[in-house]
Structures are given as C-alpha cells and as structure tokens.
Amino acid sequence: MTDSILLPTEHVSATAVEKTYRTGQHNVPVLRGVEMSVHRGEFVSIIGQSGSGKSTLLHLMGLLDQPTVGEIHIEGQRVDDLPAATRDELRNRVFGFIFQFYHLLPELSVLENVLTPLMIRESALTYWKRKKEYREKAHAILEQVGLSHRLKHRPSELSGGEMQRTAIARALVAGPQILLADEPTGNLDVETGQGIMDLLRSLNEDQGLTIVMVTHDEAIAQQAHRIVRLASGRLEILEAA
C-alpha cells in the first residue's frame, strides 16, 4: 500500500456533484448539483423514486463511478480525481458494498464468496500465507450474521435472506469503514427485510459502522438516523428519521 492511500474513518461527502450520461446523440442528466455529507458513525438513508439518481449518488460516493462535475471527498480530501489504481485500492479497503441482487458468484460456496474481497486485495502468496487467519475471520463474521451452518452451501441453495446475509458478510470481511447498501431489502419479503435491517442497525450501533443506504421504501428509510430525499436528480430535503 502506498503512502498516497487515505484510510478514512470520519465521513464521505459529495460537493456540487453532477452526473450526465450520453445516450446516442443525447445527454441525460441524472444528478444536478447534489451536496451531501455523511459523518462517522451515521446511518443515512437516500430515498427517492426510480430514476431520481439515488443509486448513481451511492456509486459516486463509493468510487464505482466518477462525477461529470463536482467532487467526492473522504475526510475532507478529494478522491474522485485520484489515479484509477488508487481509487480501486481505496474502494477495496474503505468501502463495503451490498447490492439488491447480491452479486454472489454461483460457483463458489458461501465461505468462498465471503473471502473474495481478501483474495482480490492480497497477492496470491500473501493470501496463501494468511489463508488460515482469513478463513477464521470469515467464519466469525458468518456466525455473526447467522450463517455458520451454511459455509459450504452455494448461492443456489440459499434463501433470499441468506444470500443477502452472505453479501453483508462479504462486505464486512475486509474491515470497511463505510458500508454502502443499494436497496438491501428490495428483493426480500417484509419479515426477511426487517431481519436485514435489524442486522444493519446492530452493525451501526454496536460497531460504529457508517452506513449509507439507498431505498425506495419509506418504512425502511425511517429506520436510519437521517433521510436524504432526491427528486429528479436534485436534493429535495434532509430530515431526521
């Protein structure tokens, strides 16, 4: 790891962010001058209708994409303009990601899926030397999310809730400072979705993990500390949940 890599523990922010995509001959604006800051230990919901730009904002804050205009900061330092390799390393070391459709690798077991961020982070030799340590860490996290009995199962053998818990364990195994969750309950029934929310709230309250969550569900959004509403790519309102 180089000296230029920043390891944030405080907050991530978007400053005057705009994002425009080009479709054929047309420019399609998605975000229009959004200003948003998330502080250490917060649990923030971003809510809005489909097409409002909420997932795009989450992706920009997590360095999965770059803004057309504006800046992304971590602990006050701009990071969206860093070299691609540096952004990749920041993304692996700083952020954990949870997606609506899980994005688990179907050919891998639950344990192997959880270990993938560490496999990506380390060289083959380093991973091999620390394999026992990493497997023990993954075991502990899977026990924490209630999946210690599913280590050898593949995604096709899991329920929706179990797949999402596997995705959460995968997001946690590398020790992220900031967890970004894109519709984490969107594919689940109400009871299972609430179980996922209980788990996220526990991670926030017990471990101080900063969480930014996108949702279209008002009841889910209300369980965060604070709500950010987007409408047509603009920040509509910020409110306490």
Secondary structure, DSSP 8 states (H G I E B T S, - for coil): --TT----SS-EEEEEEEEEEEETTEEEEEEEEEEEEE-TT-EEEEE--TTSSHHHHHHHHTTSS--SEEEEEETTEE-TTS-HHHHHHHHHHHEEEEETT----TTS-HHHHHHHHHHHHS-HHHHHHTHHHHHHHHHHHHHHTT-TT-TT--GGGS-HHHHHHHHHHHHHTT--SEEEEESTTTTS-HHHHHHHHHHHHHHHHHH--EEEEEES-HHHHTTSSEEEEEETTEEEEEEE-
